[in-house]
């Protein structure tokens, strides 16, 4: 243990006592129910409860094991598993047994296999404890007297009953006092609410070996653990007094006049460690003595004592908020304005754990008000390092007249000290990042840097506060440096950028103006001596910071060098630095000023140049705007004269989806330069501007009014539309909502505006154009069938079907006209009927043949209508064909034309098909005249030909002797030849047969 002094004083050594740490090891087993009465999610709650208890008490000298019991008993993890870190994994993967509740059997199992088994990792000298979690009464008997055995071995037993259980039965399982060690919850969700209560019970097990013996008074007092100086006395902390309750002792005098007065808080329990930290202050003439007891109630406690008639009495307490956080391990009082009254109490809790974001250690800041304590701030910095293990108030470091604070985190790597600047409202300034001083940056090899702190002294008489920092085996003295306040300003020359250098096109650059940055350096602190009060800073200059593409640059050979970084050494007093700014000769904007930003920060100290520090309250960023020269005909005013006109390039506006039309706009400016010139196009709903083509002029269109969708603003040649300029614009619009209700005329208005326009009469023009709807109509013939022959006597019907289609997206009124000839040279047409299938129409006819027309009807979009034309066709003038004789069929085609036409309002609608003639159809109807072959001619010709063929055949047969009879001897000779031939055939047969049947004598054959 190290000794920390809150203020410098002279002390005499009174006594010294060495102490032995006597915390007791604890072996604790969780015995949790795995019977079938428990549901799966309740079984999981059991495991998470055990996991939370182990996590909360992980920093104590307790080893854990767990057993699941039902009809059988099974070790989930033992003490060895807990020691090697595998306990949690085994617990979370444990499966549910789902059987009976053999509680006594399970306790007997734990005695043999865990608590009294060295192989399980149990410590024979440790305090033994058992936590039983069950939702049912024991289903077995205590045949082995396991409860008596537990009492004999002094095993503490805590029982948690869940749901509908008999508490009388469960109470018997607990150790004395049984009622205090038995808990009941309605269901397993209540385990979470029971966590804190059970933790305190378990926490109390970790006691001294002689806890059940007599109370110790000062044997292990560890007096001097903390020390404060008060007038003519010294107040020392004695954490081990009164069985580790702790106490404070006020010591006065020395030798025979030595006096010692005990200061205690009666409400503090054993093992609270009161006096672990102490601090003394004053507010409104009343002395305030604070003492920390980091183990009180396991969460920590800070007690306030006030002195009344030489007696210190307890006034109030502050309790910690987390078990094991060691709240009150470090204390300090902050007199932020150095008026002699303490303003804030600083309390450290170095073992406080925060999961999100991860942090170890917390500093609490309390305002000392009429009620004494009011928390204003919580501070955590270190992820793992015992942050706030030490805390000290510092005299003013930066010259702002406010006391500052140092906080130690001795286990963050090799140790770190954080420096916070003071604040009148919160004690420390929460908006400023603290200065972080790691041990490795001070002196290599340091360990536990920041375990103790003090910052009230000036060790080298330079009128600057120095800080003494304790580390393992040594101390470190950090000397403060002068703090310098810096103010900066920017200036430029000439006072404006001349426009004479700008000309488009042009790519080379020129020196537009010179920039000067000046710094005034003054010391905030009041240091003395021969310290160098110079400051190394890094300048960052940026030109045209509000634009994506900068107009200015620093390097004449690189137009992209819009930023500059440079390190300079600032002397105490006034310093200036000059920079040249270049621009290209052709830039888009010569109206908006160039905005230049400068920021600076302190660089790493350069050896031999600077020991000063930049004040964090210095304004480190400055801006300046460099204007452009205005070019006008009059020195007093600059007035533009905008003249606007426009016209439509199309005679009509044809409305169809994504249709385009163009507008030609003319803008002239015979006056002075026009600044921020724009053209605003107003047009009806259903169309939008898609493109704005320009001639040698820059523009950007599309700034649409958020409250209207029919207005577009085009910025023209920003920022200056030069005097004497005339420009043509071609605006292309497209139809976006063709199904709107359109009037017969579309009106458009265009206006011109600028910041300095003086002519309002010629800047607004309105024009109108007639509106036509695009339609796509088609008429076609579906079928035509007609053929005739000479046998056709009466008129033959002719059926023509016409299809009328609306392929567009707009319905309209249409009518159909048909025109057909009355007759051809060989065919007479007699119209019979003209009808429409889908709609009943009245039809009129000019005469018995000729033109037919139906009344108008509404043809919906994407719809079809059919018309039938019925006519009678008869042959005429066919005598010339009847007198013709032919062996084959004779065919001749006669064609006549029938024309059809769709009629609609052409002033309102415009046919938009590809060929432009789909609304007119001329159909060729073919009549085929068939003359069959002459049957009489064919028959006569066949008869004559057959007769001639018969005569020829007979003549040939006659010539061949077919009709001449034969002589008798001829028949006889033929008979003899025939018989001989027959005999020869038999002989051949017999010869061939004899070859098969065997050899037969020739004499046996008949002659």
ABEGO torsion letter per residue (X at the ends): XBBBBABBBBBBBABBBBBBBABBBBBBBBBBBABAABBAAAAAAAAAAAAAAAAAAAABBBBBBBBBBBABBBBABBAAAAAAGAAAAAAAABBBAGBBBBAAAAAAAAAAAAAABAAAGBBAABBBBBBBBBABBBABBBAAGAAAAAAAAGBBBBBBBBEBBBAAAAAAABBOBAAAABBBBABAAAAAAAAAAAAAAAAAABBBAAAABBBBAAAAAGBGABBBBBEABBBBBBAABGGGAEBBBBBBEBEAABBBBBBBBAABBBGAGBGABBBBBBBGGBBBBBBBBAABGGAEBBBBBBBBGGBBBBABBBBBABBGAGBGABBBBBBAAGAGBBABBBBBBAABBBAOBBBBEBBBBBBBBAAGBBBABBBBABABAGBGABBBBBBBAAGAGBBBBBBBBAABEAEBBBBBBBBAAAGBBAABBBBBBBAAAABBGBBGBGABBBBABBAAGAGBBBBBBBBBGBBBBBBBBBBBBBBBBBBBOBABBBAAABBOBBABBBBABBBBBBBBBBBABBBBEABBBBBBBBBBBBBGAABABBABBABAABAABABBBBBBBBBBEBBBBBBBBBBBABBABAABBBBBBBBBBBBBBBBGABABBBBAABBABBBBBBBBBBBBABAABBBBBBBBBBBBABABBBBBBGBBBBBBBBBBBABBBBBGBBBBBBBBBGBBBABBBBBGBBBBBGBBBAABAABBBBBBGOABBBBGBBBBBBBBBBBABAABBBBABBBBBBBBBBAABABAAAABBBBBBBBBBBBBBBBBBABBBBBBBAABABBBBBBBBBBBBBABABBBBBBBBBBBBABBAABBBBBABBBBAABBBBBBBABABEBBBBBBBBBBBGBBBBBBBBBBBBBBGAAAAAABBBABBBBBBBBBBBBBBBBBBAAABBBABAAGAAABBBBBBBBBBBBBBBAAAAAAAAAAAAAAAAAAAAAAAAAAGAABBBBAAAAAAAAAAAAAAAAAAAAAAAAAAAAAAEBBBAAABBX
